[in-house]
Amino acid sequence: MLEFPQWFLALSQYTLIPSYLYRLYQFGLQESLFMMFYKGKMNDVLEKMLRKCMMEQLGEDHEQKHPGLYEKLNPKYEAGCKRMLITNDWIPAMKQENVELVTDGIKELTKDGIVSTKDTFKPDVLIYGTGF
């Protein structure tokens, strides 16, 4: 936590300039962290590390046990472009026998189930994940 000097706190009672300076500081800090990963060496290292972790969780025989799952789970964008899911439970959950990951587009939701662009499903549970 950033501690402010007394004169800064006193000044902030009379003008908005200190809060603008603090916001500028926060913005600059966040942007500098972003630039470390934007099309740089750090982004390549992060992406390799994430893919290795994903492959370890899928297992060496994932193509035989879960054909097509890697392609559905593998992001089509660079690391950091969307929120990262920080958990060790998600990939093992996708490997369960009673779980089916459907990535087709949804045409409509009906009282009987889901009509996708390729098939019709009658799920027990529907999780609507928009990717934020």
KEMAR-693541 format. One line per field, with one value per residue (C-alpha): residue in one letter; x, y negated, z. Coordinates in Angstrom, 2 decimals. Layout:
rest	[a,...];
x	[X,...];
y	[Y,...];
z	[Z,...];
This chain:
rest	[m,l,e,f,p,q,w,f,l,a,l,s,q,y,t,l,i,p,s,y,l,y,r,l,y,q,f,g,l,q,e,s,l,f,m,m,f,y,k,g,k,m,n,d,v,l,e,k,m,l,r,k,c,m,m,e,q,l,g,e,d,h,e,q,k,h,p,g,l,y,e,k,l,n,p,k,y,e,a,g,c,k,r,m,l,i,t,n,d,w,i,p,a,m,k,q,e,n,v,e,l,v,t,d,g,i,k,e,l,t,k,d,g,i,v,s,t,k,d,t,f,k,p,d,v,l,i,y,g,t,g,f];
x	[0.00,1.27,1.60,1.16,3.03,0.98,1.26,-0.20,-3.16,-3.72,-3.61,-6.16,-8.75,-8.68,-8.09,-8.46,-4.88,-3.50,-6.12,-5.37,-1.65,-2.35,-4.52,-1.78,0.73,-1.51,-2.15,1.58,2.37,-0.21,0.86,4.53,3.62,1.62,4.55,6.72,4.43,3.34,5.00,8.19,10.42,8.49,5.26,6.94,8.26,4.83,3.07,5.50,5.13,1.30,1.19,3.59,1.41,-1.68,-0.07,0.99,-2.59,-3.99,-1.58,0.61,-2.21,-4.79,-5.32,-6.39,-8.49,-9.93,-9.69,-10.12,-10.05,-6.68,-7.91,-10.99,-8.99,-6.06,-6.60,-6.49,-4.97,-1.77,-1.39,-2.80,-5.26,-8.13,-8.37,-6.37,-8.00,-5.72,-6.72,-5.57,-9.11,-10.45,-8.60,-9.10,-12.80,-12.95,-11.44,-14.23,-16.36,-19.60,-18.38,-18.63,-17.07,-19.13,-17.59,-20.06,-22.09,-25.52,-28.47,-31.13,-32.08,-35.35,-37.26,-35.96,-32.28,-29.72,-29.64,-26.10,-24.78,-23.93,-26.15,-28.87,-28.02,-30.06,-27.69,-28.10,-26.35,-25.67,-22.75,-22.88,-19.27,-18.80,-15.05,-15.67];
y	[0.00,-3.41,-5.86,-9.54,-12.37,-14.66,-17.65,-15.51,-14.47,-18.05,-19.36,-16.75,-18.36,-21.54,-20.36,-17.32,-17.55,-14.92,-12.37,-13.05,-12.56,-9.29,-8.02,-8.99,-7.08,-3.96,-4.18,-4.49,-1.54,0.70,-0.36,0.33,3.86,4.34,3.29,6.02,8.64,6.96,8.85,9.17,11.83,11.94,12.72,15.59,16.99,16.66,18.33,21.28,21.72,21.67,24.16,26.51,26.36,27.04,30.06,31.45,31.20,32.77,35.70,37.37,39.58,36.77,37.35,40.97,40.31,36.91,36.34,32.70,31.35,29.62,27.75,26.55,25.48,23.94,20.17,18.63,15.42,14.45,14.82,11.84,10.75,11.95,12.64,15.66,18.30,18.94,22.41,26.02,27.42,26.34,28.66,31.76,30.86,30.77,34.29,35.85,38.49,36.63,33.29,32.21,28.93,27.48,24.51,24.33,21.19,21.20,20.64,20.70,21.86,23.78,25.34,28.71,27.77,25.93,25.74,25.07,24.47,28.19,30.16,30.13,30.76,31.52,30.51,31.17,27.86,24.92,22.64,19.48,18.31,15.17,14.81,11.49];
z	[0.00,-0.95,1.97,1.24,2.98,5.22,2.87,0.06,2.20,3.38,-0.20,-1.30,1.00,-1.10,-4.66,-6.90,-8.18,-5.74,-6.78,-10.46,-9.78,-7.96,-10.83,-13.28,-11.16,-11.10,-14.84,-15.57,-13.33,-15.01,-18.49,-17.74,-16.64,-19.83,-22.01,-20.46,-21.95,-25.19,-28.05,-26.06,-24.66,-21.37,-23.24,-25.07,-21.77,-20.13,-23.06,-23.11,-19.37,-19.57,-22.47,-20.62,-17.52,-19.63,-21.30,-17.91,-16.66,-19.84,-19.62,-22.25,-23.54,-23.85,-27.59,-26.99,-23.88,-24.82,-28.58,-29.62,-26.05,-26.47,-29.55,-27.65,-24.58,-26.44,-26.75,-30.22,-28.83,-27.05,-23.29,-21.43,-24.13,-21.94,-18.25,-17.23,-15.09,-12.13,-10.96,-11.09,-11.15,-14.52,-16.94,-14.72,-14.58,-18.39,-18.49,-16.41,-18.15,-17.38,-18.81,-22.42,-23.52,-26.36,-28.16,-31.06,-31.49,-29.86,-32.18,-29.50,-26.03,-25.85,-22.99,-24.19,-24.46,-26.54,-30.32,-31.48,-34.97,-35.23,-32.85,-30.18,-26.52,-23.43,-20.62,-16.91,-16.23,-18.52,-17.71,-19.77,-20.01,-22.06,-21.58,-19.84];
